[in-house]
Amino acid sequence: MKAVTANPNFQEVELPDPVPGPHDILVEVRATSINPIDTKMRARGATLLGYDAVGTVLSCGELVTRFQPGERVFYAGDNARPGTNAALHVVDARIVGHAPRTLDDADAAALPLVNLTAWESLFDCLRLSVHSDGTLLVLGGAGGVPSALIQLARALTRMEIVGTASRAESHEWVLSCGAHRVVNHREDLVAQLGENSVAAAFSSWTTKREAELAAVLQPRTEFVLIDDPVDFQIAPFKAKAQGIRWESMFARPHCTDIAQLSEQGRILDKIADLADKGIIKSPRTATLSGLSAQTFKEAHRRIATASTIGKISIVY
């Protein structure tokens, strides 16, 4: 099969076709999308990247019951296995969902990783529900995960959603995703929001914001983050008995508890249903074409600027 590796330069190579195990499906990949985890894994020495996919099932392992050859699927995969920057890919069927019927490949490929992260952040880490109210603060609102999280929170909770942005175009994007209002994350959060004004917070941009976040959060509330803040300070949160959780959607594929492992497949089916009903939209804002070294080089260049809005998809 054709693939694009990164070691560290992008190269087009021919690799042996992957063979599915008992719980796996073999997928002909139609499109992928780029996430910050791609650049992080590349820096750690990973060779075959790619953590989103939409495609067609070619064959199934002997223990697979949810899918049949010919079905269209989407998923975010497992960062401990080879990625989706390839024509063919093997993935555990239990972390795979049926792709949205109404979305094309570029839009569908932009959904899995960000929506799994957003869903787990909201409903597992923050423990929100359809009855939750109060203010939800979303730091870095124009990024891929925040774009998905704002939409899910708007559709599935009663929270007032405050997103953050610093540019006019990102401000408008955050509002278009469903935020009730937007504040500037380059300015003091306490001055803009007030102390003890926030019931729950999510962050993709945390470094040096700990004191502000703890101040705007009410006592005994929850804060979830997905980034890697430099010299993270826990003391401000301890003083107000606030809970801190890191979210990584790659944790579930490593679970030995089958119910936990299979939860991502169920979540993705729910995401597909929400997309097909028009309740959420794809966060795709740009599309590149071709399973080529040049295409992935350009995609990584853009994501490394840390200024992209939404998601970049690559259609093969």
Residue frames relative to the residue before (quaternion, step in Angstrom):
aa qw qx qy qz dx dy dz
M 1.0000 0.0000 0.0000 0.0000 0.00 0.00 0.00
K 0.4745 -0.6368 0.5203 0.3140 3.55 -1.26 0.46
A 0.0553 0.7772 -0.6246 0.0522 3.56 -1.09 0.78
V 0.2859 -0.7094 0.6091 0.2099 3.54 -1.34 0.28
T 0.1315 -0.8040 0.5780 0.0465 3.56 -0.58 1.15
A 0.2173 -0.7519 0.6095 0.1263 3.55 -1.32 0.34
N 0.2758 0.8060 -0.4740 0.2226 3.59 -0.22 1.18
P 0.3031 -0.6131 -0.5423 0.4880 1.72 1.46 2.03
N 0.5862 0.5806 -0.3802 0.4179 3.60 1.23 -0.25
F 0.4999 -0.6502 0.4802 0.3110 3.55 -1.12 0.64
Q 0.0142 0.7978 -0.5997 0.0608 3.54 -0.94 1.00
E 0.3585 -0.6936 0.5797 0.2330 3.54 -1.12 0.72
V 0.0222 0.8168 -0.5707 0.0817 3.58 -0.68 1.12
E 0.3476 -0.6705 0.6015 0.2603 3.51 -1.39 0.18
L 0.0550 -0.8035 0.5926 -0.0130 3.58 -0.74 1.10
P 0.6072 -0.5327 0.4132 0.4205 3.63 -1.15 0.35
D 0.5398 -0.5978 0.4732 0.3569 3.58 -1.07 0.67
P 0.4276 -0.7031 0.4942 0.2802 3.63 -0.85 0.88
V 0.2910 -0.7503 0.5740 0.1516 3.56 -1.18 0.66
P 0.3899 -0.7448 0.4842 0.2426 3.63 -0.64 1.02
G 0.3906 -0.6856 0.5670 0.2366 3.53 -1.20 0.72
P 0.7854 -0.3599 0.2116 0.4570 3.62 -1.25 -0.03
H 0.7660 0.3405 -0.1872 0.5122 3.62 1.00 -0.79
D 0.5846 0.6318 -0.3413 0.3776 3.60 1.29 -0.06
I 0.1971 -0.7012 0.6552 0.2007 3.47 -1.47 0.15
L 0.3346 -0.6959 0.5967 0.2185 3.55 -1.22 0.60
V 0.1094 -0.8255 0.5536 -0.0077 3.56 -0.64 1.20
E 0.3055 -0.6767 0.6359 0.2107 3.53 -1.14 0.77
V 0.2754 -0.8086 0.5004 0.1415 3.58 -0.29 1.26
R 0.2304 -0.7837 0.5676 0.1030 3.54 -0.89 1.02
A 0.7952 -0.0721 0.0825 0.5964 3.58 1.09 -0.70
T 0.1257 -0.7489 0.6434 0.0970 3.51 -1.33 0.43
S 0.2068 -0.7462 0.5965 0.2115 3.57 -1.26 -0.17
I 0.4751 -0.6885 0.4882 0.2489 3.53 -1.24 0.54
N 0.0708 -0.7794 0.6224 0.0051 3.54 -1.06 0.90
P 0.6444 -0.5157 0.3755 0.4216 3.62 -1.14 0.37
I 0.5797 0.5885 -0.3839 0.4126 3.60 1.11 -0.58
D 0.5634 0.5932 -0.3945 0.4184 3.62 1.12 -0.51
T 0.6956 0.4569 -0.2821 0.4772 3.58 0.86 -0.92
K 0.6303 0.5288 -0.3363 0.4583 3.60 1.06 -0.69
M 0.6811 0.4767 -0.2900 0.4741 3.58 0.91 -0.90
R 0.6015 0.5435 -0.3528 0.4673 3.59 1.08 -0.64
A 0.6593 0.5044 -0.3062 0.4660 3.59 0.99 -0.86
R 0.6785 0.4797 -0.2851 0.4778 3.60 1.16 -0.58
G 0.6333 -0.5807 0.3163 0.4022 3.58 1.26 0.06
A 0.4029 0.7047 -0.4948 0.3102 3.62 1.22 0.13
T 0.3564 -0.7746 0.4945 0.1685 3.57 -0.97 0.87
L 0.7851 0.2082 -0.1122 0.5724 3.60 0.75 -1.03
L 0.1281 -0.8369 0.5320 0.0135 3.54 -0.13 1.36
G 0.4669 0.6830 -0.4998 0.2563 3.55 -1.37 -0.16
Y 0.0707 0.8321 -0.5389 0.1106 3.57 -0.44 1.23
D 0.6598 0.3291 -0.3502 0.5777 3.52 1.06 0.91
A 0.1032 0.7976 -0.5922 0.0501 3.57 -1.12 0.54
V 0.0267 -0.7058 0.7022 0.0897 3.46 -1.40 0.44
G 0.2302 0.7845 -0.5452 0.1852 3.56 -0.92 0.86
T 0.5558 -0.6076 0.4722 0.3146 3.52 -1.37 -0.19
V 0.4542 -0.6790 0.5099 0.2695 3.56 -0.95 0.92
L 0.2131 -0.7830 0.5757 0.1008 3.56 -0.84 1.05
S 0.7872 -0.1093 0.0855 0.6009 3.59 1.03 -0.78
C 0.2909 -0.7648 0.5603 0.1287 3.54 -1.28 0.49
G 0.5120 -0.6173 0.5042 0.3203 3.54 -1.18 0.62
E 0.6858 -0.5465 0.3092 0.3679 3.54 -1.21 0.56
L 0.7255 0.4183 -0.2514 0.4853 3.62 1.15 -0.48
V 0.4997 0.6564 -0.4232 0.3746 3.61 1.26 0.07
T 0.0624 -0.8192 0.5701 0.0015 3.57 -0.83 1.04
R 0.6329 0.5845 -0.3323 0.3838 3.63 1.16 -0.48
F 0.7965 0.2601 -0.1117 0.5343 3.59 1.12 -0.53
Q 0.1876 -0.7456 0.6291 0.1145 3.50 -1.35 0.47
P 0.6206 -0.5189 0.4102 0.4210 3.62 -1.15 0.43
G 0.7393 0.3816 -0.3055 0.4632 3.55 -1.00 0.90
E 0.5917 0.5771 -0.3774 0.4175 3.59 1.19 -0.35
R 0.3865 -0.6998 0.5558 0.2277 3.56 -1.16 0.70
V 0.0434 -0.8224 0.5652 -0.0484 3.57 -0.74 1.09
F 0.0888 -0.7670 0.6272 0.1023 3.54 -1.36 0.20
Y 0.0746 0.8002 -0.5823 0.1227 3.56 -1.12 0.71
A 0.4095 -0.6955 0.5332 0.2534 3.56 -1.37 0.20
G 0.4451 -0.7518 0.4125 0.2578 3.57 1.22 -0.10
D 0.5025 -0.6201 0.5400 0.2671 3.49 -1.38 -0.43
N 0.3657 -0.7741 0.4723 0.2098 3.60 -0.57 1.11
A 0.5948 0.5433 -0.3747 0.4589 3.60 1.28 0.07
R 0.6919 0.4029 -0.2632 0.5382 3.59 1.32 -0.03
P 0.6667 -0.4777 0.3605 0.4443 3.63 -1.20 0.27
G 0.4628 -0.7380 0.4409 0.2162 3.55 -1.05 0.85
T 0.6796 -0.5547 0.3692 0.3067 3.50 -1.45 -0.05
N 0.4567 0.6545 -0.4762 0.3692 3.61 1.20 0.33
A 0.5614 0.5604 -0.3625 0.4893 3.52 0.85 1.10
A 0.6104 -0.5757 0.4022 0.3662 3.54 -1.22 0.44
L 0.7784 0.1740 -0.0826 0.5975 3.57 1.14 -0.71
H 0.0203 -0.8070 0.5899 -0.0201 3.57 -1.09 0.70
V 0.2312 -0.7472 0.6086 0.1337 3.54 -1.12 0.76
V 0.0485 0.7974 -0.5941 0.0939 3.56 -0.88 1.02
D 0.5512 -0.5849 0.4801 0.3515 3.56 -1.19 0.60
A 0.4508 -0.7314 0.4467 0.2498 3.58 -0.59 1.14
R 0.6126 0.5908 -0.3515 0.3900 3.59 1.12 -0.53
I 0.7165 0.3830 -0.2598 0.5220 3.62 1.21 -0.28
V 0.5535 0.6026 -0.3644 0.4447 3.56 1.30 0.43
G 0.1910 -0.7749 0.5916 0.1139 3.56 -1.15 0.68
H 0.5477 -0.5594 0.4940 0.3782 3.54 -1.34 0.26
A 0.4628 -0.7197 0.4407 0.2713 3.59 -0.66 1.09
P 0.5890 -0.5631 0.4327 0.3858 3.59 -1.13 0.57
R 0.4570 -0.7080 0.4737 0.2561 3.58 -0.88 0.93
T 0.7389 0.4650 -0.2254 0.4324 3.57 1.03 -0.80
L 0.6703 0.4933 -0.3006 0.4659 3.62 1.22 -0.17
D 0.4465 -0.6593 0.5262 0.2987 3.56 -1.11 0.65
D 0.7400 -0.4420 0.2675 0.4306 3.56 -1.28 0.19
A 0.6506 0.5289 -0.3276 0.4355 3.60 0.93 -0.85
D 0.6950 0.4572 -0.2817 0.4782 3.59 0.90 -0.87
A 0.6612 0.5096 -0.3172 0.4499 3.59 0.94 -0.82
A 0.6552 0.5359 -0.3198 0.4259 3.60 0.99 -0.80
A 0.6564 0.5246 -0.3083 0.4459 3.58 1.17 -0.50
L 0.6106 0.6292 -0.3252 0.3543 3.60 1.23 -0.22
P 0.6887 0.5738 -0.3482 0.2742 3.64 0.56 -1.05
L 0.7456 0.4247 -0.2761 0.4331 3.63 0.42 -1.13
V 0.7008 0.4729 -0.2930 0.4466 3.58 0.79 -0.94
N 0.6901 0.4711 -0.2972 0.4622 3.59 0.96 -0.75
L 0.6044 0.5242 -0.3613 0.4790 3.59 1.08 -0.59
T 0.6572 0.5022 -0.3058 0.4716 3.58 0.94 -0.88
A 0.6712 0.4994 -0.2970 0.4603 3.56 0.92 -0.91
W 0.6569 0.5177 -0.3100 0.4520 3.59 0.91 -0.93
E 0.6913 0.4677 -0.2840 0.4719 3.58 0.84 -0.97
S 0.6157 0.5433 -0.3474 0.4528 3.60 1.06 -0.66
L 0.7169 0.4633 -0.2549 0.4544 3.55 0.84 -1.00
F 0.8393 0.2946 -0.1045 0.4448 3.54 0.63 -1.16
D 0.6868 0.4043 -0.2849 0.5327 3.60 1.22 -0.31
C 0.7601 0.3896 -0.2137 0.4741 3.59 0.68 -1.10
L 0.7718 0.3306 -0.1795 0.5126 3.60 0.77 -1.02
R 0.2979 -0.8005 0.4731 0.2159 3.58 1.32 -0.25
L 0.2732 0.7605 -0.5357 0.2449 3.58 0.96 0.87
S 0.1161 -0.7790 0.6135 0.0583 3.56 -1.29 0.36
V 0.7191 -0.4157 0.3224 0.4539 3.56 -1.31 -0.06
H 0.6857 0.4748 -0.2822 0.4741 3.59 1.21 -0.38
S 0.4960 0.6837 -0.4250 0.3253 3.62 1.24 -0.20
D 0.0129 -0.7825 0.6225 0.0016 3.54 -1.03 0.83
G 0.4811 0.6222 -0.5062 0.3538 3.58 -1.26 -0.13
T 0.6167 -0.5686 0.4114 0.3565 3.56 -1.31 -0.08
L 0.1579 -0.7515 0.6365 0.0719 3.54 -1.01 0.97
L 0.1883 -0.7804 0.5900 0.0864 3.57 -0.71 1.11
V 0.0812 -0.7898 0.6079 0.0089 3.60 -0.87 1.02
L 0.1899 -0.8108 0.5489 0.0719 3.56 -0.31 1.31
G 0.7987 0.1983 -0.1894 0.5357 3.57 -0.92 0.96
G 0.0803 0.9068 -0.4133 0.0193 3.52 1.16 0.76
A 0.6902 0.5027 -0.2979 0.4269 3.62 1.08 -0.51
G 0.5009 0.6586 -0.4259 0.3660 3.61 1.24 -0.07
G 0.7293 -0.4660 0.2848 0.4122 3.54 -1.29 0.23
V 0.7069 0.4372 -0.2710 0.4856 3.59 0.76 -0.99
P 0.6625 0.4857 -0.3365 0.4604 3.66 0.80 -0.81
S 0.6095 0.5565 -0.3569 0.4376 3.61 1.03 -0.71
A 0.6767 0.4654 -0.2781 0.4981 3.57 1.03 -0.80
L 0.6659 0.5316 -0.3033 0.4266 3.56 0.91 -0.95
I 0.6284 0.5262 -0.3380 0.4626 3.60 0.97 -0.80
Q 0.6631 0.5079 -0.3142 0.4513 3.58 0.90 -0.87
L 0.6793 0.4861 -0.2987 0.4616 3.59 0.87 -0.91
A 0.6537 0.5091 -0.3186 0.4604 3.57 0.95 -0.83
R 0.6507 0.5144 -0.3187 0.4587 3.58 0.98 -0.79
A 0.7200 0.4579 -0.2501 0.4576 3.57 0.98 -0.86
L 0.8282 0.2990 -0.0906 0.4652 3.57 0.93 -0.91
T 0.7201 0.3013 -0.2550 0.5707 3.61 1.25 0.26
R 0.4611 -0.6477 0.5208 0.3108 3.54 -1.36 -0.02
M 0.3494 0.7761 -0.4679 0.2381 3.59 1.26 0.27
E 0.3682 -0.6217 0.6259 0.2936 3.52 -1.32 0.42
I 0.1992 -0.8206 0.5308 0.0720 3.58 -0.56 1.17
V 0.0820 -0.7716 0.6307 0.0142 3.53 -0.79 1.12
G 0.1262 -0.7923 0.5950 0.0492 3.56 -0.57 1.16
T 0.2964 -0.7381 0.5679 0.2115 3.56 -1.24 0.30
A 0.1008 0.7575 -0.6382 0.0934 3.54 -1.19 0.73
S 0.2632 -0.7849 0.5389 0.1555 3.58 -1.20 0.40
R 0.7164 0.3774 -0.2448 0.5333 3.61 1.23 -0.32
A 0.6437 -0.5447 0.3681 0.3917 3.57 -1.16 0.57
E 0.6906 0.4844 -0.2939 0.4495 3.60 0.89 -0.91
S 0.6638 0.4741 -0.3154 0.4850 3.61 1.02 -0.68
H 0.5733 0.5750 -0.3655 0.4551 3.59 1.15 -0.65
E 0.6950 0.4679 -0.2775 0.4701 3.59 0.85 -0.97
W 0.6256 0.5419 -0.3393 0.4471 3.58 1.03 -0.75
V 0.6518 0.5191 -0.3164 0.4535 3.59 0.91 -0.92
L 0.6502 0.4946 -0.3158 0.4826 3.60 0.98 -0.78
S 0.6581 0.5193 -0.3159 0.4443 3.60 0.98 -0.81
C 0.6410 0.5161 -0.3203 0.4692 3.60 1.20 -0.48
G 0.6785 -0.5253 0.2817 0.4294 3.59 1.24 -0.18
A 0.4159 0.6942 -0.4937 0.3185 3.61 1.20 0.10
H 0.4653 -0.6789 0.4951 0.2783 3.56 -1.07 0.76
R 0.7818 -0.0876 0.0509 0.6153 3.55 1.16 -0.63
V 0.3024 -0.7504 0.5713 0.1379 3.54 -1.32 0.41
V 0.0967 -0.7593 0.6398 0.0688 3.55 -1.10 0.79
N 0.5416 -0.6420 0.4508 0.3023 3.56 -1.26 0.45
H 0.2980 -0.7849 0.5127 0.1795 3.60 -0.59 1.11
R 0.5954 0.5287 -0.3910 0.4616 3.60 1.20 0.15
E 0.6710 0.4152 -0.2878 0.5428 3.55 1.33 0.09
D 0.6895 -0.5075 0.3233 0.4030 3.57 -1.24 0.40
L 0.4098 -0.7381 0.4863 0.2252 3.57 -0.73 1.08
V 0.6309 0.5422 -0.3436 0.4358 3.58 1.00 -0.75
A 0.6549 0.5103 -0.3118 0.4619 3.57 0.96 -0.83
Q 0.7143 0.4588 -0.2586 0.4610 3.59 1.02 -0.75
L 0.7931 0.3240 -0.1449 0.4950 3.57 1.03 -0.79
G 0.4143 -0.6932 0.4856 0.3345 3.57 1.02 -0.77
E 0.5595 -0.6095 0.4434 0.3447 3.57 -1.14 0.59
N 0.8548 0.1351 -0.1137 0.4880 3.55 -1.19 0.70
S 0.4365 0.7249 -0.4311 0.3134 3.58 1.10 0.69
V 0.7148 0.4533 -0.2218 0.4841 3.58 1.25 -0.42
A 0.3327 -0.7685 0.5211 0.1648 3.58 -0.90 1.00
A 0.7825 -0.0211 0.0283 0.6217 3.60 1.19 -0.51
A 0.0950 -0.8100 0.5778 0.0313 3.58 -1.09 0.66
F 0.1300 -0.7450 0.6515 0.0598 3.51 -1.28 0.73
S 0.0161 -0.8220 0.5693 -0.0070 3.57 -0.97 0.80
S 0.1202 -0.7456 0.6503 0.0827 3.50 -1.19 0.78
W 0.7353 0.2990 -0.1673 0.5847 3.57 1.34 0.14
T 0.0849 0.8920 -0.4285 0.1161 3.54 0.54 1.28
T 0.5219 0.6862 -0.4184 0.2857 3.61 1.04 -0.67
K 0.8583 0.0531 -0.1159 0.4971 3.54 -0.90 1.16
R 0.5818 0.5740 -0.3884 0.4256 3.61 1.20 0.41
E 0.3754 0.7788 -0.4611 0.1999 3.60 1.24 -0.09
A 0.6817 0.4949 -0.3046 0.4445 3.61 0.80 -0.97
E 0.6547 0.5048 -0.3107 0.4691 3.59 1.00 -0.83
L 0.6635 0.5099 -0.3118 0.4500 3.57 0.90 -0.92
A 0.6620 0.4959 -0.3094 0.4693 3.58 0.89 -0.88
A 0.6559 0.5271 -0.3166 0.4379 3.59 1.01 -0.76
V 0.7214 0.4275 -0.2724 0.4719 3.61 0.87 -0.86
L 0.6205 0.5367 -0.3510 0.4514 3.60 1.15 -0.50
Q 0.4798 -0.6468 0.5131 0.2969 3.53 -1.10 0.73
P 0.6151 -0.5379 0.4050 0.4102 3.63 -1.15 0.40
R 0.8506 0.1616 -0.1419 0.4798 3.54 -1.22 0.68
T 0.4812 0.6215 -0.4684 0.4035 3.56 1.01 0.86
E 0.5036 -0.6795 0.4697 0.2530 3.57 -1.32 0.07
F 0.1112 -0.7650 0.6336 0.0298 3.52 -1.20 0.75
V 0.0500 -0.7978 0.6008 0.0089 3.60 -0.85 0.98
L 0.0520 -0.8028 0.5940 0.0036 3.56 -1.01 0.85
I 0.2540 -0.7797 0.5574 0.1299 3.55 -1.23 0.54
D 0.6210 0.5521 -0.3487 0.4336 3.60 1.24 -0.12
D 0.4673 -0.6475 0.5226 0.2987 3.55 -1.34 -0.16
P 0.1252 -0.8433 0.5172 0.0756 3.59 0.36 1.20
V 0.4549 -0.6776 0.5140 0.2641 3.55 -1.09 0.79
D 0.8516 -0.0174 -0.0187 0.5235 3.59 -0.90 0.99
F 0.0171 0.8448 -0.5331 0.0429 3.56 0.84 1.04
Q 0.2183 -0.7873 0.5708 0.0816 3.56 -0.90 1.04
I 0.2281 -0.8145 0.5234 0.1030 3.58 -0.55 1.18
A 0.5132 0.7039 -0.4002 0.2845 3.59 1.15 -0.57
P 0.6542 0.5174 -0.3591 0.4187 3.68 0.80 -0.78
F 0.6726 0.4846 -0.2949 0.4752 3.60 1.07 -0.71
K 0.6068 0.5726 -0.3505 0.4255 3.58 1.04 -0.72
A 0.6472 0.5526 -0.3218 0.4150 3.58 0.95 -0.88
K 0.7614 0.3186 -0.1829 0.5342 3.61 1.14 -0.57
A 0.4567 -0.7188 0.4260 0.3053 3.59 1.27 0.40
Q 0.3300 0.7506 -0.4975 0.2831 3.55 0.98 0.91
G 0.3994 -0.7303 0.5091 0.2191 3.54 -1.00 0.85
I 0.1611 -0.7759 0.6058 0.0710 3.57 -1.08 0.81
R 0.0096 0.7961 -0.6041 0.0347 3.57 -0.89 0.98
W 0.2433 -0.7069 0.6367 0.1893 3.54 -1.12 0.68
E 0.1912 -0.7687 0.6002 0.1113 3.55 -1.07 0.77
S 0.0988 0.7460 -0.6562 0.0553 3.54 -1.09 0.87
M 0.3496 -0.7597 0.5036 0.2169 3.58 -0.55 1.10
F 0.5862 0.5758 -0.3780 0.4266 3.61 1.24 -0.19
A 0.4934 0.6551 -0.4435 0.3617 3.61 1.22 -0.05
R 0.6725 0.5361 -0.3162 0.4005 3.61 0.86 -0.90
P 0.6445 0.5233 -0.3619 0.4241 3.66 0.86 -0.69
H 0.6819 0.4733 -0.2888 0.4771 3.59 1.23 -0.35
C 0.4692 0.6901 -0.4409 0.3303 3.60 1.28 -0.02
T 0.3593 -0.7093 0.5616 0.2289 3.55 -1.11 0.70
D 0.5527 0.5636 -0.3886 0.4752 3.58 1.31 -0.27
I 0.4027 -0.7599 0.4549 0.2312 3.57 -0.42 1.21
A 0.6177 0.5419 -0.3537 0.4469 3.61 1.02 -0.70
Q 0.6533 0.4943 -0.3080 0.4837 3.58 1.00 -0.83
L 0.6508 0.5269 -0.3121 0.4488 3.57 0.88 -0.92
S 0.7288 0.4535 -0.2349 0.4561 3.57 0.88 -0.97
E 0.4891 0.6895 -0.4292 0.3181 3.59 1.20 -0.31
Q 0.6378 0.5424 -0.3548 0.4161 3.60 0.98 -0.68
G 0.6065 0.5361 -0.3598 0.4639 3.60 1.05 -0.59
R 0.6624 0.4991 -0.3018 0.4701 3.56 0.99 -0.84
I 0.6337 0.5232 -0.3333 0.4622 3.59 1.00 -0.81
L 0.6699 0.5035 -0.3115 0.4480 3.59 0.86 -0.89
D 0.6154 0.5194 -0.3552 0.4747 3.61 1.04 -0.61
K 0.6390 0.5057 -0.3252 0.4799 3.61 1.05 -0.70
I 0.6313 0.5260 -0.3284 0.4658 3.59 1.01 -0.80
A 0.6441 0.5208 -0.3191 0.4606 3.58 0.95 -0.86
D 0.6496 0.5136 -0.3137 0.4647 3.58 0.98 -0.83
L 0.6501 0.5064 -0.3170 0.4694 3.61 0.96 -0.83
A 0.6533 0.5036 -0.3123 0.4711 3.59 1.02 -0.78
D 0.6695 0.5039 -0.3035 0.4536 3.59 0.92 -0.88
K 0.6851 0.4591 -0.2763 0.4934 3.59 1.15 -0.59
G 0.4971 -0.6823 0.4120 0.3429 3.59 1.29 -0.05
I 0.4261 0.7141 -0.4577 0.3146 3.58 1.25 0.30
I 0.7645 0.1171 -0.0975 0.6263 3.57 1.15 -0.61
K 0.2878 -0.7422 0.5790 0.1766 3.56 -1.24 0.48
S 0.5755 -0.5556 0.4589 0.3866 3.54 -1.25 0.33
P 0.3942 -0.7236 0.5091 0.2487 3.61 -0.98 0.76
R 0.3638 0.7415 -0.4959 0.2680 3.62 1.21 0.23
T 0.0462 -0.7991 0.5994 0.0059 3.56 -0.90 0.98
A 0.7823 0.1450 -0.0965 0.5980 3.60 1.26 -0.20
T 0.1232 -0.7840 0.6056 0.0588 3.55 -1.16 0.68
L 0.1153 -0.7513 0.6470 0.0604 3.54 -1.02 0.92
S 0.2881 -0.7841 0.5326 0.1365 3.59 -1.14 0.57
G 0.7618 0.4187 -0.3052 0.3889 3.52 -1.16 0.73
L 0.3420 -0.6945 0.5990 0.2047 3.52 -1.04 0.90
S 0.3664 0.7362 -0.4684 0.3230 3.55 0.43 1.28
A 0.6252 -0.5430 0.4067 0.3859 3.55 -1.21 0.49
Q 0.6559 0.5280 -0.3192 0.4349 3.59 0.93 -0.88
T 0.6370 0.5337 -0.3277 0.4494 3.59 1.00 -0.81
F 0.7091 0.4442 -0.2727 0.4749 3.59 0.82 -0.92
K 0.5884 0.5571 -0.3675 0.4564 3.58 1.09 -0.59
E 0.6779 0.4807 -0.2882 0.4757 3.57 0.93 -0.88
A 0.6380 0.5267 -0.3299 0.4547 3.60 0.97 -0.80
H 0.6766 0.4769 -0.2901 0.4802 3.59 0.94 -0.86
R 0.5968 0.5519 -0.3674 0.4520 3.58 1.06 -0.62
R 0.6799 0.4931 -0.2899 0.4589 3.57 0.91 -0.91
I 0.6923 0.4786 -0.2981 0.4504 3.59 0.82 -0.94
A 0.6260 0.5619 -0.3345 0.4249 3.60 1.11 -0.63
T 0.5750 0.5947 -0.3845 0.4098 3.60 1.20 -0.34
A 0.2755 -0.7923 0.4917 0.2336 3.59 1.29 -0.42
S 0.6270 0.5298 -0.3483 0.4526 3.58 1.14 0.56
T 0.4225 0.7078 -0.4716 0.3132 3.58 1.26 0.19
I 0.3075 -0.7120 0.6024 0.1885 3.53 -1.23 0.61
G 0.8266 0.1267 -0.1115 0.5369 3.60 -0.85 0.92
K 0.6465 -0.5301 0.4112 0.3633 3.57 -1.13 -0.73
I 0.3059 -0.7052 0.6108 0.1897 3.54 -1.33 0.54
S 0.1425 -0.7856 0.5984 0.0668 3.58 -0.77 1.04
I 0.1866 -0.7456 0.6295 0.1143 3.53 -1.29 0.55
V 0.1659 -0.7894 0.5877 0.0628 3.56 -0.63 1.17
Y 0.3622 -0.7615 0.5003 0.1964 3.59 -0.76 1.06
